[in-house]
Amino acid sequence: MTDARDLSEGFDPGVAESAKTAAADRKAAEDQAFSDKLAKRPPPNPVERAEIKKARKRTKARAPRIKPSLRPVDYTREIGSTICGRLFNGETLSEICRDAAMPDKPTVMRWLAQHPKFLDEYVFTCELLVDDLATEAISIADTDTECRERVRGAKVVTISGREELARCLLRLAIRHWVAERLIPKIVPQS
């Protein structure tokens, strides 16, 4: 088994320095040969110039324009309150994060983990949304499902109680589904 002293005994700083110099000389020679080759090359003819121009246009068209990000990355109370307010007004977090003036979704998730006050406000907003959904579900369930007349196009159509009942059940099921998704955000599973 070799130890560090055996490996360092054969090390000569002069050899290492000469190897670095030789590598730098090789690189300089390669660069010079490439520039000499470019200098000897005749200029492109009109057909080649047109092809080069087309290729540049294609490359520019395909290359995505990277704009500097103006999204906030540092948490402020105002941004947190804006996010919670927009959530309460019915926007989803994904829709909010698509707005260029808002942070992206991973940033919001990081803020939730790092800022307890923002997490409390976010949880409170989710609780209000669940309460709002429950109130809507109760009002849907309490509405009468009698026959109603509706205007569809130029005709007045009578909708039977069964059709109205099916519609109400669907609306209730959707609210129940959304509330189930919001509750784990309020009560973390441990």
The 8 nearest C-alpha neighbors of each residue, nearest first, counted from 0:
[[1, 2, 5, 3, 6, 4, 7, 8],
 [2, 0, 5, 3, 6, 4, 7, 8],
 [1, 3, 4, 5, 0, 6, 7, 8],
 [2, 4, 6, 5, 7, 1, 8, 0],
 [5, 3, 7, 6, 2, 8, 1, 9],
 [4, 6, 8, 3, 7, 2, 1, 9],
 [7, 5, 3, 4, 8, 9, 2, 10],
 [6, 8, 4, 10, 9, 5, 3, 11],
 [7, 9, 5, 6, 10, 4, 11, 3],
 [8, 10, 7, 6, 11, 5, 4, 12],
 [11, 9, 7, 8, 12, 6, 14, 15],
 [10, 12, 13, 14, 9, 15, 8, 7],
 [13, 11, 15, 14, 16, 10, 17, 9],
 [12, 14, 16, 11, 15, 17, 18, 10],
 [15, 13, 17, 16, 11, 12, 18, 10],
 [14, 16, 18, 12, 13, 17, 19, 11],
 [15, 17, 13, 19, 18, 14, 12, 20],
 [16, 18, 20, 14, 19, 15, 21, 13],
 [19, 17, 21, 15, 16, 20, 14, 22],
 [20, 18, 22, 16, 17, 21, 23, 15],
 [19, 21, 17, 23, 18, 22, 24, 16],
 [20, 22, 24, 18, 23, 19, 17, 25],
 [23, 21, 25, 19, 24, 20, 18, 26],
 [22, 24, 20, 26, 25, 21, 27, 19],
 [23, 25, 21, 27, 22, 26, 20, 28],
 [26, 24, 28, 22, 27, 23, 21, 29],
 [27, 25, 23, 29, 28, 24, 30, 22],
 [26, 28, 24, 30, 25, 29, 31, 23],
 [27, 29, 25, 31, 26, 30, 32, 24],
 [30, 28, 32, 26, 31, 27, 25, 33],
 [31, 29, 27, 33, 28, 32, 26, 34],
 [30, 32, 28, 34, 33, 29, 35, 27],
 [31, 33, 35, 29, 30, 34, 28, 36],
 [34, 32, 36, 30, 31, 35, 29, 37],
 [33, 35, 37, 31, 36, 32, 38, 30],
 [36, 34, 38, 32, 33, 37, 31, 39],
 [35, 37, 33, 39, 34, 38, 32, 40],
 [38, 36, 34, 40, 35, 39, 33, 41],
 [37, 39, 35, 36, 40, 34, 41, 33],
 [40, 38, 36, 37, 35, 41, 34, 42],
 [39, 41, 37, 38, 36, 42, 43, 35],
 [42, 40, 39, 43, 38, 37, 44, 36],
 [41, 43, 40, 44, 48, 39, 47, 45],
 [44, 42, 47, 48, 41, 45, 46, 40],
 [43, 45, 47, 46, 48, 42, 41, 49],
 [44, 46, 48, 47, 49, 43, 50, 42],
 [47, 45, 49, 48, 44, 50, 43, 51],
 [46, 48, 50, 44, 49, 45, 43, 51],
 [47, 49, 45, 51, 46, 50, 43, 52],
 [48, 50, 52, 46, 47, 51, 45, 53],
 [51, 49, 47, 53, 52, 48, 54, 46],
 [50, 52, 48, 54, 49, 53, 47, 55],
 [51, 53, 49, 55, 50, 54, 48, 56],
 [54, 52, 50, 56, 55, 51, 57, 49],
 [53, 55, 51, 57, 56, 52, 58, 50],
 [54, 56, 58, 52, 53, 57, 59, 51],
 [55, 57, 59, 53, 58, 54, 60, 52],
 [58, 56, 60, 54, 59, 55, 61, 53],
 [57, 59, 55, 61, 56, 60, 62, 54],
 [58, 60, 56, 62, 57, 61, 55, 63],
 [59, 61, 57, 58, 62, 56, 63, 55],
 [62, 60, 58, 59, 57, 63, 56, 64],
 [61, 63, 59, 60, 58, 64, 57, 65],
 [64, 62, 65, 61, 60, 59, 66, 58],
 [63, 65, 66, 62, 59, 61, 60, 67],
 [66, 64, 63, 67, 68, 62, 69, 61],
 [67, 65, 64, 68, 69, 63, 70, 99],
 [66, 68, 69, 65, 70, 64, 99, 71],
 [67, 69, 70, 66, 99, 71, 65, 100],
 [68, 70, 67, 71, 100, 99, 66, 101],
 [71, 69, 102, 68, 100, 101, 99, 72],
 [70, 72, 102, 73, 101, 69, 100, 74],
 [71, 73, 102, 70, 74, 106, 103, 107],
 [74, 72, 71, 75, 110, 106, 102, 78],
 [75, 73, 72, 110, 76, 78, 79, 71],
 [74, 76, 77, 78, 79, 73, 80, 71],
 [75, 77, 79, 78, 80, 74, 117, 81],
 [78, 76, 80, 75, 79, 81, 74, 82],
 [77, 79, 81, 75, 80, 76, 82, 74],
 [80, 78, 76, 82, 81, 77, 117, 83],
 [79, 81, 83, 77, 82, 78, 84, 76],
 [82, 80, 78, 84, 79, 83, 77, 85],
 [83, 81, 79, 85, 80, 84, 86, 78],
 [82, 84, 86, 80, 85, 81, 121, 124],
 [85, 83, 81, 87, 86, 82, 80, 88],
 [84, 86, 88, 82, 87, 83, 90, 81],
 [87, 85, 83, 90, 84, 88, 89, 91],
 [86, 88, 84, 85, 89, 83, 124, 128],
 [89, 87, 85, 86, 90, 84, 83, 91],
 [88, 90, 87, 86, 91, 85, 128, 84],
 [91, 89, 86, 85, 88, 94, 92, 95],
 [90, 92, 94, 93, 86, 95, 89, 85],
 [91, 93, 95, 94, 96, 90, 86, 104],
 [94, 92, 96, 91, 95, 97, 104, 90],
 [95, 93, 91, 97, 92, 96, 90, 98],
 [94, 96, 92, 93, 97, 98, 91, 90],
 [95, 97, 103, 93, 98, 94, 101, 104],
 [98, 96, 94, 95, 99, 93, 103, 101],
 [97, 99, 96, 101, 100, 95, 94, 102],
 [100, 98, 101, 97, 70, 69, 96, 102],
 [99, 101, 98, 70, 102, 69, 71, 96],
 [102, 100, 98, 99, 96, 70, 71, 103],
 [103, 101, 70, 71, 96, 106, 72, 107],
 [102, 104, 96, 106, 105, 107, 101, 97],
 [103, 105, 107, 106, 96, 108, 102, 93],
 [106, 104, 108, 107, 103, 109, 102, 110],
 [105, 107, 109, 104, 108, 103, 102, 110],
 [106, 108, 110, 104, 109, 105, 111, 103],
 [109, 107, 105, 111, 110, 106, 104, 112],
 [110, 108, 106, 112, 111, 107, 105, 113],
 [111, 109, 107, 113, 112, 108, 114, 106],
 [112, 110, 118, 108, 109, 113, 114, 117],
 [111, 113, 109, 110, 114, 108, 115, 118],
 [112, 114, 110, 111, 109, 115, 118, 117],
 [113, 115, 117, 116, 110, 111, 112, 118],
 [116, 114, 118, 117, 119, 113, 111, 112],
 [117, 115, 119, 118, 114, 120, 121, 111],
 [116, 118, 120, 119, 115, 114, 121, 111],
 [117, 119, 115, 111, 121, 116, 120, 122],
 [120, 118, 116, 122, 117, 121, 123, 115],
 [121, 119, 123, 117, 118, 122, 124, 116],
 [120, 122, 118, 124, 123, 119, 83, 117],
 [123, 121, 125, 119, 185, 124, 120, 118],
 [122, 124, 126, 120, 125, 121, 119, 127],
 [125, 123, 121, 127, 122, 126, 120, 83],
 [126, 124, 128, 122, 127, 123, 129, 181],
 [127, 125, 123, 129, 128, 124, 122, 130],
 [128, 126, 130, 124, 125, 129, 131, 123],
 [127, 129, 131, 125, 126, 130, 132, 124],
 [128, 130, 132, 126, 131, 127, 178, 133],
 [131, 129, 127, 133, 128, 132, 134, 126],
 [130, 132, 128, 134, 129, 133, 127, 135],
 [133, 131, 129, 135, 134, 130, 174, 136],
 [132, 134, 136, 130, 131, 135, 129, 137],
 [135, 133, 131, 137, 132, 136, 130, 138],
 [134, 136, 132, 138, 133, 137, 139, 131],
 [137, 135, 133, 139, 134, 138, 171, 132],
 [138, 136, 140, 134, 139, 135, 141, 133],
 [137, 139, 141, 135, 140, 136, 142, 134],
 [140, 138, 136, 137, 142, 141, 135, 167],
 [139, 141, 137, 138, 142, 136, 167, 171],
 [142, 140, 138, 139, 137, 143, 136, 144],
 [143, 141, 139, 140, 138, 144, 137, 167],
 [142, 144, 145, 141, 140, 160, 139, 164],
 [145, 143, 160, 163, 164, 142, 146, 161],
 [144, 146, 160, 143, 147, 159, 163, 161],
 [147, 145, 159, 160, 158, 157, 144, 148],
 [148, 146, 158, 157, 145, 149, 159, 160],
 [147, 149, 157, 156, 158, 155, 146, 150],
 [150, 148, 156, 155, 157, 151, 147, 158],
 [149, 151, 155, 154, 156, 152, 153, 148],
 [152, 150, 154, 153, 155, 149, 156, 148],
 [151, 153, 154, 150, 155, 156, 149, 148],
 [152, 154, 151, 150, 155, 156, 149, 148],
 [155, 153, 151, 152, 150, 156, 149, 157],
 [154, 156, 150, 149, 151, 148, 157, 153],
 [157, 155, 149, 148, 150, 154, 158, 151],
 [158, 156, 148, 147, 149, 159, 146, 155],
 [159, 157, 147, 146, 148, 156, 162, 160],
 [160, 158, 146, 161, 162, 157, 163, 147],
 [159, 161, 145, 144, 146, 163, 162, 164],
 [160, 162, 164, 159, 163, 165, 144, 158],
 [163, 161, 165, 164, 159, 160, 166, 158],
 [162, 164, 160, 166, 161, 165, 144, 167],
 [165, 163, 161, 167, 166, 162, 144, 160],
 [166, 164, 168, 162, 167, 163, 161, 169],
 [165, 167, 163, 169, 164, 168, 162, 170],
 [168, 166, 164, 170, 169, 165, 171, 163],
 [169, 167, 171, 165, 170, 166, 172, 164],
 [168, 170, 172, 166, 167, 171, 173, 165],
 [169, 171, 167, 173, 168, 172, 166, 174],
 [172, 170, 168, 174, 169, 173, 136, 175],
 [173, 171, 175, 169, 170, 174, 168, 176],
 [172, 174, 176, 170, 175, 171, 169, 177],
 [175, 173, 177, 171, 176, 172, 132, 178],
 [174, 176, 172, 178, 173, 177, 171, 179],
 [175, 177, 173, 179, 174, 178, 172, 180],
 [178, 176, 174, 180, 179, 175, 173, 181],
 [177, 179, 181, 175, 180, 176, 129, 174],
 [180, 178, 176, 182, 177, 181, 175, 183],
 [179, 181, 177, 178, 182, 183, 176, 184],
 [182, 180, 178, 184, 179, 183, 125, 177],
 [181, 183, 185, 184, 179, 180, 178, 186],
 [184, 182, 186, 185, 187, 181, 180, 188],
 [183, 185, 182, 181, 186, 187, 122, 125],
 [184, 186, 182, 122, 183, 187, 125, 126],
 [185, 187, 183, 184, 182, 188, 122, 181],
 [188, 186, 183, 184, 185, 189, 182, 122],
 [187, 189, 186, 183, 184, 185, 182, 181],
 [188, 187, 186, 183, 184, 185, 182, 112]]
